[in-house]
Amino acid sequence: MTKKDVTEQDAWHDLKCFTFARIALGRAGGSLRTNDWLDFKLAHAKARDAVHEAFNSEALLDDLRCDGQEGLVLESQIKDKANYLRWPDLGRCLDASSKDKLKKYAQTVDLVIVVSDGLSARAVHMHSRKLLAILMPKLEQAGWSIAPIVIVRFARVAVEDEIGSVIGAKLALMLIGERPGLGSADSLGAYLVCDPKVGNTDADRNCVSNIRPVGLTYEAAAETLFYLLSMAKMRNVSGVILKDDRIQTKAALELK
């Protein structure tokens, strides 16, 4: 029986067109075929590279300013990637000088947007600007007051709580590079929270993940985020209490 025959007889083979997951790989004897093994090793290398890739926060700030957005660059309590990976808690807090700098921007606003490299600077450089180019006009047209975009090096998601609290924002939205997978080294995540304050937990946040052209498109992600932010603002809630119920709402209206 040839290698081609083995692959075609795999029960999962017809599902390969629906997923990027490694299914129905076939085999050569008792092992993976050489091409599949090399593809796996390449994906693993890309994931490792994404984690350690340098984040050019100043270049991102310049790009956002070219798009007409105000912004500033701050620092977490982590100063290098090695300690970022070892001490997640320190990435949830700003350093003293950044906190003092942020206080100058304190105001009552509807929303503050925070951007950080997280575990994939590649994702942030590739996708955050394009996502914001679609999302920001929606917010501005709806009359939202928005603080300058805050870019934070080596930050974790929860840093949005401290930033939102210091600024005085009703909601905070964090765009951050997600942990790379084997085949998704450039995945961007978005986390929103109502009433940002230190002590919020993951249950208080809503997450929109896998934002990238071959995942959740910029347009779909912007629509989802705008809906969730609007509902959070109107109902003053977020997290497990807040659901994306657009499909159910549409179905209910069609039944009337």
C-alpha positions as CSV (number, residue, x, y, z in Angstrom):
1,M,0.0,0.0,0.0
2,T,1.4,3.4,-1.0
3,K,1.7,6.4,1.3
4,K,-1.0,8.1,-0.8
5,D,-3.3,5.2,-0.2
6,V,-2.7,5.4,3.6
7,T,-3.6,9.1,3.7
8,E,-6.7,8.7,1.5
9,Q,-8.1,5.9,3.7
10,D,-7.7,8.0,6.9
11,A,-11.2,8.6,8.3
12,W,-10.3,12.2,9.1
13,H,-8.9,13.0,5.6
14,D,-12.1,14.8,4.3
15,L,-12.1,17.2,7.3
16,K,-8.6,18.6,6.5
17,C,-10.2,21.4,4.4
18,F,-12.1,22.7,7.4
19,T,-9.3,23.2,9.9
20,F,-5.6,24.2,10.2
21,A,-5.2,21.5,12.9
22,R,-2.8,18.6,12.1
23,I,-5.2,15.8,11.3
24,A,-5.0,12.9,8.8
25,L,-1.3,13.3,8.4
26,G,-0.7,9.8,7.2
27,R,2.4,7.8,8.0
28,A,5.5,6.2,6.7
29,G,5.8,2.9,8.5
30,G,5.2,3.7,12.1
31,S,6.3,7.3,11.9
32,L,5.1,10.7,10.5
33,R,6.1,11.3,6.9
34,T,9.2,13.5,6.5
35,N,7.3,16.5,5.1
36,D,4.8,16.5,7.9
37,W,7.5,16.3,10.5
38,L,9.5,19.1,9.0
39,D,6.3,21.2,8.8
40,F,5.7,20.6,12.5
41,K,9.3,21.6,13.4
42,L,9.0,24.8,11.3
43,A,5.7,25.7,13.1
44,H,7.3,25.1,16.5
45,A,10.3,27.3,15.5
46,K,7.9,30.1,14.4
47,A,6.0,29.9,17.7
48,R,9.3,30.2,19.7
49,D,10.5,33.1,17.5
50,A,7.2,34.9,18.0
51,V,7.5,34.7,21.8
52,H,11.0,36.2,21.8
53,E,10.6,38.7,18.9
54,A,11.4,42.3,19.9
55,F,8.5,44.7,20.3
56,N,9.1,48.1,18.7
57,S,6.6,50.2,20.7
58,E,7.9,53.5,19.4
59,A,7.3,52.4,15.8
60,L,3.8,51.3,16.7
61,L,3.2,54.7,18.3
62,D,4.4,56.5,15.2
63,D,2.0,54.3,13.0
64,L,-0.9,55.2,15.2
65,R,-0.1,58.9,15.1
66,C,0.0,58.6,11.3
67,D,-3.6,57.3,11.6
68,G,-4.6,60.3,13.6
69,Q,-4.6,58.6,17.0
70,E,-3.0,60.0,20.2
71,G,-0.9,57.7,22.3
72,L,1.9,57.2,24.8
73,V,4.4,54.5,25.6
74,L,4.7,53.2,29.2
75,E,6.6,50.4,30.9
76,S,5.4,47.5,33.1
77,Q,7.6,46.4,36.1
78,I,9.3,43.9,33.7
79,K,12.2,45.0,31.6
80,D,13.2,42.0,29.6
81,K,11.5,38.9,28.0
82,A,13.2,36.3,30.3
83,N,11.6,37.9,33.4
84,Y,8.4,38.5,31.6
85,L,8.0,34.7,31.2
86,R,9.1,34.0,34.8
87,W,7.1,36.6,36.7
88,P,3.6,37.1,35.2
89,D,2.4,39.2,38.2
90,L,5.0,41.9,37.6
91,G,3.6,42.4,34.0
92,R,0.2,43.3,35.5
93,C,1.6,46.5,37.1
94,L,3.1,49.7,35.7
95,D,6.5,50.8,37.0
96,A,6.5,54.0,39.2
97,S,7.6,56.4,36.5
98,S,5.0,55.2,34.1
99,K,2.3,55.5,36.7
100,D,3.3,59.1,37.4
101,K,3.3,59.8,33.7
102,L,-0.2,58.3,33.2
103,K,-1.7,60.4,36.0
104,K,-1.2,63.5,33.8
105,Y,-3.8,62.0,31.4
106,A,-6.4,61.4,34.1
107,Q,-9.9,62.3,32.9
108,T,-13.4,60.9,32.8
109,V,-13.7,59.0,29.6
110,D,-15.8,56.1,28.2
111,L,-12.8,54.0,27.1
112,V,-9.1,53.5,27.3
113,I,-7.4,51.2,24.8
114,V,-4.2,49.5,25.9
115,V,-1.8,47.7,23.5
116,S,1.0,45.3,24.5
117,D,3.3,42.7,22.9
118,G,2.3,40.0,25.3
119,L,3.5,36.6,24.0
120,S,3.6,37.7,20.3
121,A,4.9,41.1,19.3
122,R,4.5,39.9,15.7
123,A,0.7,39.7,16.2
124,V,0.6,43.3,17.6
125,H,2.7,44.7,14.8
126,M,0.8,42.9,12.1
127,H,-2.8,43.3,13.3
128,S,-3.5,45.9,16.0
129,R,-3.2,49.0,13.7
130,K,-5.5,47.4,11.1
131,L,-8.1,46.4,13.7
132,L,-8.1,49.9,15.3
133,A,-8.5,51.5,11.9
134,I,-11.9,49.8,11.7
135,L,-12.9,49.9,15.3
136,M,-12.0,53.6,16.1
137,P,-14.3,55.2,13.6
138,K,-17.2,53.1,14.9
139,L,-16.6,54.4,18.4
140,E,-16.1,57.9,17.3
141,Q,-19.3,58.0,15.2
142,A,-21.2,56.6,18.3
143,G,-19.9,59.6,20.3
144,W,-17.5,57.7,22.6
145,S,-14.9,59.7,24.6
146,I,-11.6,57.9,24.3
147,A,-8.3,58.4,26.1
148,P,-5.0,58.4,24.2
149,I,-4.0,54.8,23.3
150,V,-1.6,53.4,25.9
151,I,1.2,51.1,24.6
152,V,2.9,49.1,27.4
153,R,6.0,46.9,27.0
154,F,6.0,43.5,28.6
155,A,2.5,43.7,30.0
156,R,-0.1,41.2,31.0
157,V,-3.8,41.6,30.4
158,A,-4.6,42.8,33.9
159,V,-2.5,45.9,33.4
160,E,-5.6,47.4,31.8
161,D,-7.2,47.5,35.3
162,E,-4.5,49.8,36.7
163,I,-4.4,52.0,33.6
164,G,-8.2,52.3,33.4
165,S,-8.4,53.1,37.1
166,V,-5.7,55.8,37.0
167,I,-7.1,57.5,33.9
168,G,-10.7,57.3,35.1
169,A,-12.2,55.3,32.2
170,K,-15.5,53.5,32.4
171,L,-14.2,50.6,30.3
172,A,-10.8,49.3,29.2
173,L,-9.9,47.3,26.1
174,M,-6.6,45.4,25.9
175,L,-5.1,44.3,22.6
176,I,-2.3,41.8,23.2
177,G,-0.3,39.1,21.4
178,E,-1.6,35.7,22.3
179,R,0.4,32.7,23.2
180,P,1.5,31.2,19.8
181,G,0.2,27.9,18.7
182,L,1.6,25.6,16.1
183,G,0.4,27.4,13.1
184,S,-0.9,30.6,14.8
185,A,2.2,32.5,15.8
186,D,0.5,35.9,14.9
187,S,-2.8,35.6,16.8
188,L,-4.1,38.9,18.4
189,G,-6.4,38.8,21.5
190,A,-8.7,41.6,22.7
191,Y,-9.9,41.7,26.4
192,L,-12.5,44.3,27.6
193,V,-13.5,45.0,31.1
194,C,-16.1,47.3,32.7
195,D,-15.1,49.4,35.7
196,P,-11.4,48.7,35.4
197,K,-9.8,48.4,38.8
198,V,-7.0,46.4,40.4
199,G,-8.5,43.1,41.7
200,N,-10.6,42.3,38.7
201,T,-10.4,38.7,37.6
202,D,-10.7,36.8,34.3
203,A,-14.4,36.3,35.1
204,D,-14.9,40.1,34.8
205,R,-13.5,40.2,31.2
206,N,-14.8,39.4,27.8
207,C,-12.3,38.0,25.3
208,V,-12.2,38.1,21.5
209,S,-9.4,35.9,20.3
210,N,-7.6,34.7,17.2
211,I,-7.8,38.0,15.4
212,R,-5.9,37.6,12.1
213,P,-6.8,37.3,8.5
214,V,-7.0,33.4,8.6
215,G,-8.8,33.5,11.9
216,L,-11.3,36.1,13.0
217,T,-11.1,38.9,10.4
218,Y,-10.5,42.5,11.4
219,E,-14.0,43.4,10.3
220,A,-15.7,40.6,12.3
221,A,-13.5,41.4,15.3
222,A,-14.3,45.1,15.2
223,E,-18.0,44.4,14.9
224,T,-17.9,42.0,17.9
225,L,-15.8,44.4,20.0
226,F,-18.1,47.3,19.2
227,Y,-21.2,45.3,20.1
228,L,-19.7,44.1,23.4
229,L,-18.3,47.5,24.3
230,S,-21.7,49.1,23.6
231,M,-23.5,46.6,25.7
232,A,-21.0,46.9,28.5
233,K,-21.4,50.6,28.5
234,M,-25.2,50.5,28.4
235,R,-25.6,47.8,31.1
236,N,-22.5,48.6,33.1
237,V,-21.3,45.0,33.2
238,S,-18.7,42.8,31.5
239,G,-17.3,39.2,31.8
240,V,-19.5,36.2,32.4
241,I,-22.6,38.4,32.8
242,L,-22.2,39.9,29.3
243,K,-22.8,37.6,26.3
244,D,-22.6,38.2,22.5
245,D,-26.2,37.4,21.9
246,R,-26.6,39.0,18.5
247,I,-27.6,35.7,16.8
248,Q,-30.2,34.9,19.5
249,T,-31.6,38.4,19.4
250,K,-31.9,38.4,15.6
251,A,-33.7,35.0,15.7
252,A,-36.1,36.2,18.3
253,L,-37.0,39.3,16.3
254,E,-37.5,37.2,13.2
255,L,-40.0,35.0,15.1
256,K,-42.2,38.0,16.1
